[in-house]
Amino acid sequence: MFRSVRHMIYDLIEWRSQILSGTLPQDELKELKKKVTAKIDYGNRILDLDLVVRDEDGNILDPEQTSTISLFRAHEIASKQVEERLQEEKSQKQNIDINRQAKFAATPSFALFVNLKNVVCKIGEDAEVLMSLYDPLESKFISENYLVRWSSCGLPKDIDRLHNLRAVFTDLGSKDLKREKISFVCQIVRVGRMELRDNNTRKLTSGLRRPFGVAGTSVH
């Protein structure tokens, strides 16, 4: 609403400058005044303000010199014109939305960009962080996993990729966008011993992958 009113005010300021310049021919000046009054009436309508009744030249009708019937008819005409303008604006907006949706649907594929900043999870051993897209209604994953190997020190195993852990989930088609819900799921798999406190060297194991945690958030 604020942006709409601001845009109308800018138009009125510009048109006022043109009127005060005194350089416009009479026919253009008359049309510009009609445009100004129409814009004011439209703005008052969307702001739920009173409708100002005007004559054919855009001048405000004086109720002391205008009959009640004339005022009523002028009010009907003004209301009709404003409603037509509102319907026109609504129709234009719907056409824009339809064209946007058609263009959106015609695009062969879409992508989701993911930038991993940090993994805050106290594990004590190395871990694998797997990120993927999931359909909770169909209970299935709809993308491949983006895998990041995380060290026990709280940094990526590949230290060269620090602050550069980015992935793009591509080939998301119109079918995926029509899904009622899509979730972004992060799974954490601990990689190491069977038990974290296993100090007995005879029982020491390594390299075992065990589920440790999971998190998710809605993206659609």
Secondary structure in CASP SS format (residue, H / E / C, confidence):
PFRMAT SS
TARGET T0000
AUTHOR 0000-0000-0000
METHOD secondary structure of the structure
MODEL  1
M C 1.00
F H 1.00
R H 1.00
S H 1.00
V H 1.00
R H 1.00
H H 1.00
M H 1.00
I H 1.00
Y H 1.00
D H 1.00
L H 1.00
I H 1.00
E H 1.00
W H 1.00
R H 1.00
S H 1.00
Q H 1.00
I H 1.00
L H 1.00
S H 1.00
G C 1.00
T C 1.00
L C 1.00
P C 1.00
Q H 1.00
D H 1.00
E H 1.00
L H 1.00
K H 1.00
E H 1.00
L H 1.00
K H 1.00
K H 1.00
K H 1.00
V H 1.00
T H 1.00
A H 1.00
K H 1.00
I H 1.00
D H 1.00
Y H 1.00
G H 1.00
N H 1.00
R H 1.00
I H 1.00
L C 1.00
D C 1.00
L C 1.00
D C 1.00
L C 1.00
V C 1.00
V C 1.00
R E 1.00
D C 1.00
E C 1.00
D C 1.00
G C 1.00
N C 1.00
I E 1.00
L C 1.00
D C 1.00
P C 1.00
E C 1.00
Q C 1.00
T C 1.00
S C 1.00
T H 1.00
I H 1.00
S H 1.00
L H 1.00
F H 1.00
R H 1.00
A H 1.00
H H 1.00
E H 1.00
I H 1.00
A H 1.00
S H 1.00
K H 1.00
Q H 1.00
V H 1.00
E H 1.00
E H 1.00
R H 1.00
L H 1.00
Q H 1.00
E H 1.00
E H 1.00
K H 1.00
S H 1.00
Q H 1.00
K H 1.00
Q H 1.00
N H 1.00
I H 1.00
D H 1.00
I H 1.00
N H 1.00
R H 1.00
Q H 1.00
A H 1.00
K H 1.00
F H 1.00
A H 1.00
A H 1.00
T C 1.00
P C 1.00
S C 1.00
F E 1.00
A E 1.00
L E 1.00
F E 1.00
V E 1.00
N E 1.00
L E 1.00
K C 1.00
N C 1.00
V C 1.00
V C 1.00
C C 1.00
K C 1.00
I C 1.00
G C 1.00
E C 1.00
D E 1.00
A E 1.00
E E 1.00
V E 1.00
L E 1.00
M E 1.00
S E 1.00
L E 1.00
Y E 1.00
D E 1.00
P C 1.00
L C 1.00
E C 1.00
S C 1.00
K E 1.00
F E 1.00
I C 1.00
S C 1.00
E C 1.00
N C 1.00
Y E 1.00
L E 1.00
V E 1.00
R E 1.00
W E 1.00
S C 1.00
S C 1.00
C C 1.00
G C 1.00
L C 1.00
P E 1.00
K C 1.00
D C 1.00
I H 1.00
D H 1.00
R H 1.00
L C 1.00
H C 1.00
N C 1.00
L E 1.00
R E 1.00
A E 1.00
V E 1.00
F E 1.00
T E 1.00
D E 1.00
L E 1.00
G C 1.00
S H 1.00
K H 1.00
D H 1.00
L H 1.00
K C 1.00
R C 1.00
E C 1.00
K C 1.00
I C 1.00
S E 1.00
F E 1.00
V E 1.00
C E 1.00
Q E 1.00
I E 1.00
V E 1.00
R E 1.00
V E 1.00
G E 1.00
R C 1.00
M C 1.00
E C 1.00
L C 1.00
R C 1.00
D C 1.00
N C 1.00
N C 1.00
T C 1.00
R C 1.00
K C 1.00
L C 1.00
T C 1.00
S C 1.00
G C 1.00
L E 1.00
R E 1.00
R E 1.00
P E 1.00
F E 1.00
G E 1.00
V E 1.00
A E 1.00
G E 1.00
T E 1.00
S E 1.00
V C 1.00
H C 1.00
END
